[in-house]
Amino acid sequence: QVQLVESGGGLVQAGGSLRLSCAASGRTFSSAFMGWFRQAPGKEREFVATISWSGGTYYADSMKGRFTISRDNAKNTVYLQMNSLKPEETAVYYCAARTGRGSIGYASSYDYWGQGTKVTVSS
């Protein structure tokens, strides 16, 4: 059974940092794009960042310079370092794997999803 399990969410003050992790099991995703999305209450799921098998990274414009995505293929794990967090970034953050084709910035392109980890940024 394929599973993506996120961890590292929690409560942080505005301007603070959090590091999210996503551990995959059940199959290897070393050749897949691994991405992070987030969904705030009442809003659609939005793209945060993604990373290719070779380490190429892509970010939503508002995250550039503050968020860093990385991966450890040997551990089948992807990370998201988030700095200078803002209250409006309070959301459930999801890890996802894209094993096929499709735009890397669209949630519909990703085949596997974790259950999400909640991030709350207080003002």
Contact map, one row per residue, 1 for C-alpha under 8 A:
111000000000000000000000110000000000000000000000000000000000000000000000000000000000000000000000000000000000000000000000000
111100000000000000000001111000000000000000000000000000000000000000000000000000000000000000000000000000000000000100000000000
111110000000000000000001110000000000000000000000000000000000000000000000000000000000000000000000000000000000000111000000000
011111000000000000000111100000000000000000000000000000000000000000000000000000000000000000000011000000000000000111100000000
001111100000000000000111000000000000000000000000000000000000000000000000000000000000000000000010000000000000000001110000000
000111110000000000011110000000000000000000000000000000000000000000000000000000000000000000000110000000000000000001111000000
000011111000000000011100000000000000000000000000000000000000000000000000000000000000000000000000000000000000000000001000000
000001111100000001111000000000000000000000000000000000000000000000000000000000000000000000000000000000000000000000001000000
000000111110000001110000000000000000000000000000000000000000000000000000000000000000000000000000000000000000000000001111000
000000011111000000000000000000000000000000000000000000000000000000000000000000000000000000000000000000000000000000001111000
000000001111100000000000000000000000000000000000000000000000000000000000000000000000000000000000000000000000000000000011110
000000000111110111000000000000000000000000000000000000000000000000000000000000000000000000000000000000000000000000000011110
000000000011111100000000000000000000000000000000000000000000000000000000000000000000100000000000000000000000000000000000111
000000000001111100000000000000000000000000000000000000000000000000000000000000000001111000000000000000000000000000000000111
000000000000111110000000000000000000000000000000000000000000000000000000000000000011110000000000000000000000000000000000000
000000000001111111000000000000000000000000000000000000000000000000000000000000000011100000000000000000000000000000000000000
000000000001001111100000000000000000000000000000000000000000000000000000000000001111100000000000000000000000000000000000000
000000011001000111110000000000000000000000000000000000000000000000000000000000001110000000000000000000000000000000000000000
000000011000000011111000000000000000000000000000000000000000000000000000000000111100000000000000000000000000000000000000000
000001111000000001111100000000000000000000000000000000000000000000000000000000111100000000000000000000000000000000000000000
000001110000000000111110000000000000000000000000000000000000000000000000000011110000000000000000000000000000000000000000000
000111100000000000011111000000000000000000000000000000000000000000000000000011100000000000000010000000000000000001000000000
000111000000000000001111100000000000000000000000000000000000000000000000001111000000000000000000000000000000000000000000000
011110000000000000000111111110000000000000000000000000000000000000000000000110000000000000000000000000000000000000000000000
111100000000000000000011111100000000000000000000000000000000000000000000000100000000000000000000000000000000000000000000000
111000000000000000000001111100000000000000000000000000000000000000000000000000000000000000000000000000000000000000000000000
010000000000000000000001111110000000000000000000000000000000000000000000000000000000000000000000000000000000000000000000000
000000000000000000000001111111100000000000000000000000000000000000000000000100000000000000000000000000000000000000000000000
000000000000000000000001001111111100000000000000000000000000000000000000100100000000000000000000101000000000000000000000000
000000000000000000000000000111110000000000000000000010000000000000000000100100000000000000000000000000000000000000000000000
000000000000000000000000000111111000000000000000000110000000000000000000000000000000000000000000001000000000000000000000000
000000000000000000000000000011111100000000000000000110000000000000000000000000000000000000000000111100000000000000000000000
000000000000000000000000000010111110000000000000011110000000000000000000000000000000000000000000111000010000000000000000000
000000000000000000000000000010011111000000000000011110000000000000000000000001000000000000000011110000000000000000000000000
000000000000000000000000000000001111100000000001111000000000000000000000000000000000000000000011110000000000000000000000000
000000000000000000000000000000000111110000000011110000000000000000000000000000010000000000001111000000000000000000000000000
000000000000000000000000000000000011111000001111100000000000000000000000000000000000000000001111000000000010000000000000000
000000000000000000000000000000000001111100001111000000000000000000000000000000000000000000111100000000000000000000000000000
000000000000000000000000000000000000111110111100000000000000000000000000000000000000000000111000000000000000000000000000000
000000000000000000000000000000000000011111111000000000000000000000000000000000000000000011110000000000000000000000000000000
000000000000000000000000000000000000001111100000000000000000000000000000000000000000000000100000000000000000000000000000000
000000000000000000000000000000000000000111110000000000000000000000000000000000000000000000000000000000000000000000000000000
000000000000000000000000000000000000001111111000000000000000000000000000000000000000000000000000000000000000000000000000000
000000000000000000000000000000000000001101111100000000000000000000000000000000000000000000000000000000000000000000000000000
000000000000000000000000000000000000111100111110000000000000000000000000000000000000000000000000000000000010000000000000000
000000000000000000000000000000000000111000011111000000000000000000000000000000000000000000000000000000000010000000000000000
000000000000000000000000000000000001110000001111100000000011000000000000000000000000000000000000000000001110000000000000000
000000000000000000000000000000000011110000000111110000000011001000000000000000000000000000000000000000000000000000000000000
000000000000000000000000000000000011100000000011111000001111000000001000000000000000000000000000000000001000000000000000000
000000000000000000000000000000001111000000000001111100001110000000001000000000000000000000000000000000011000000000000000000
000000000000000000000000000000001110000000000000111111111100000000001110000000000000000000000000000000000000000000000000000
000000000000000000000000000000111100000000000000011111111000000000000000000000000000000000000000000000000000000000000000000
000000000000000000000000000001111100000000000000001111110000000000000000100000000000000000000000000000000000000000000000000
000000000000000000000000000000000000000000000000001111110000000000000000000000000000000000000000000000000000000000000000000
000000000000000000000000000000000000000000000000001111111000000000000110000000000000000000000000000000000000000000000000000
000000000000000000000000000000000000000000000000001111111100000000000000000000000000000000000000000000000000000000000000000
000000000000000000000000000000000000000000000000111100111110000000001000000000000000000000000000000000000000000000000000000
000000000000000000000000000000000000000000000000111000011111000000000000000000000000000000000000000000000000000000000000000
000000000000000000000000000000000000000000000011110000001111101100000000000000000000000000000000000000000000000000000000000
000000000000000000000000000000000000000000000011100000000111111100000000000000000000000000000000000000000000000000000000000
000000000000000000000000000000000000000000000000000000000011111100000000000000000000000000000000000000000000000000000000000
000000000000000000000000000000000000000000000000000000000001111100000000000000000000000000000000000000000000000000000000000
000000000000000000000000000000000000000000000001000000000011111111100000000000000000000000000000000000000000000000000000000
000000000000000000000000000000000000000000000000000000000011111111100000000000000000000000000000000000000000000000000000000
000000000000000000000000000000000000000000000000000000000000001111110000000000000000000000000000000000000000000000000000000
000000000000000000000000000000000000000000000000000000000000001111110000000000000111000000000000000000000000000000000000000
000000000000000000000000000000000000000000000000000000000000001111111000000000011110000000000000000000000000000000000000000
000000000000000000000000000000000000000000000000000000000000000011111100000000011100000000000000000000000000000000000000000
000000000000000000000000000000000000000000000000111000001000000000111110000001111000000000000000000000000000000000000000000
000000000000000000000000000000000000000000000000001000100000000000011111000001110000000000000000000000000000000000000000000
000000000000000000000000000000000000000000000000001000100000000000001111100111100000000000000000000000000000000000000000000
000000000000000000000000000000000000000000000000000000000000000000000111111111000000000000000000000000000000000000000000000
000000000000000000000000000011000000000000000000000010000000000000000011111110000000000000000000000000000000000000000000000
000000000000000000000000000000000000000000000000000000000000000000000001111110000000000000000000000000000000000000000000000
000000000000000000000010000000000000000000000000000000000000000000000001111110000000000000000000000000000000000000000000000
000000000000000000000011100111000000000000000000000000000000000000000011111111000000000000000000000000000000000000000000000
000000000000000000001111000000000000000000000000000000000000000000000011111111100000000000000000000000000000000000000000000
000000000000000000001110000000000100000000000000000000000000000000001111000111110000000000000000000000000000000000000000000
000000000000000000111100000000000000000000000000000000000000000000001110000011111000000000000000000000000000000000000000000
000000000000000000111000000000000001000000000000000000000000000000111100000001111100000000000000000000000000000000000000000
000000000000000011110000000000000000000000000000000000000000000000111000000000111110000000000000000000000000000000000000000
000000000000000011110000000000000000000000000000000000000000000001110000000000011111100000000000000000000000000000000000000
000000000000001111000000000000000000000000000000000000000000000001100000000000001111100000000000000000000000000000000000000
000000000000011110000000000000000000000000000000000000000000000001000000000000000111110000000000000000000000000000000000000
000000000000111110000000000000000000000000000000000000000000000000000000000000000111111010000000000000000000000000000000100
000000000000011000000000000000000000000000000000000000000000000000000000000000000001111111000000000000000000000000000000111
000000000000010000000000000000000000000000000000000000000000000000000000000000000000111111000000000000000000000000000001111
000000000000000000000000000000000000000000000000000000000000000000000000000000000000011111000000000000000000000000000000100
000000000000000000000000000000000000000100000000000000000000000000000000000000000000111111100000000000000000000000000011100
000000000000000000000000000000000000000100000000000000000000000000000000000000000000011111110000000000000000000000000111100
000000000000000000000000000000000000011110000000000000000000000000000000000000000000000011111000000000000000000000000111000
000000000000000000000000000000000000011100000000000000000000000000000000000000000000000001111100000000000000000000011110000
000000000000000000000000000000000001111000000000000000000000000000000000000000000000000000111110000000000000000000011110000
000001000000000000000000000000000001110000000000000000000000000000000000000000000000000000011111000000000000000011111000000
000111000000000000000100000000000111100000000000000000000000000000000000000000000000000000001111100000000000000011010000000
000100000000000000000000000000000111100000000000000000000000000000000000000000000000000000000111110000000000011111000000000
000000000000000000000000000010011110000000000000000000000000000000000000000000000000000000000011111000000000011110000000000
000000000000000000000000000000011110000000000000000000000000000000000000000000000000000000000001111110010000111100000000000
000000000000000000000000000010111000000000000000000000000000000000000000000000000000000000000000111110000000011000000000000
000000000000000000000000000000010000000000000000000000000000000000000000000000000000000000000000011111000000111000000000000
000000000000000000000000000000000000000000000000000000000000000000000000000000000000000000000000011111100000100000000000000
000000000000000000000000000000000000000000000000000000000000000000000000000000000000000000000000000111110101100000000000000
000000000000000000000000000000000000000000000000000000000000000000000000000000000000000000000000000011111100100000000000000
000000000000000000000000000000001000000000000000010000000000000000000000000000000000000000000000010001111110110000000000000
000000000000000000000000000000000000000000000010110000000000000000000000000000000000000000000000000000111110100000000000000
000000000000000000000000000000000000000000000010000000000000000000000000000000000000000000000000000001111111110000000000000
000000000000000000000000000000000000100000001110000000000000000000000000000000000000000000000000000000011111110000000000000
000000000000000000000000000000000000000000000000000000000000000000000000000000000000000000000000000001000111111000000000000
000000000000000000000000000000000000000000000000000000000000000000000000000000000000000000000000010111111111111000000000000
000000000000000000000000000000000000000000000000000000000000000000000000000000000000000000000001111100010111111110000000000
000000000000000000000000000000000000000000000000000000000000000000000000000000000000000000000001111100000001111110000000000
011100000000000000000000000000000000000000000000000000000000000000000000000000000000000000000001110000000000011111000000000
001100000000000000000000000000000000000000000000000000000000000000000000000000000000000000000111100000000000011111100000000
001111000000000000000100000000000000000000000000000000000000000000000000000000000000000000000111000000000000000111110000000
000111000000000000000000000000000000000000000000000000000000000000000000000000000000000000000100000000000000000011111000000
000011000000000000000000000000000000000000000000000000000000000000000000000000000000000000011110000000000000000001111100000
000001111100000000000000000000000000000000000000000000000000000000000000000000000000000000011100000000000000000000111110000
000000001100000000000000000000000000000000000000000000000000000000000000000000000000000001111000000000000000000000011111000
000000001111000000000000000000000000000000000000000000000000000000000000000000000000000011111000000000000000000000001111100
000000001111000000000000000000000000000000000000000000000000000000000000000000000000001011100000000000000000000000000111110
000000000011110000000000000000000000000000000000000000000000000000000000000000000000111111000000000000000000000000000011111
000000000011110000000000000000000000000000000000000000000000000000000000000000000000011000000000000000000000000000000001111
000000000000110000000000000000000000000000000000000000000000000000000000000000000000011000000000000000000000000000000000111
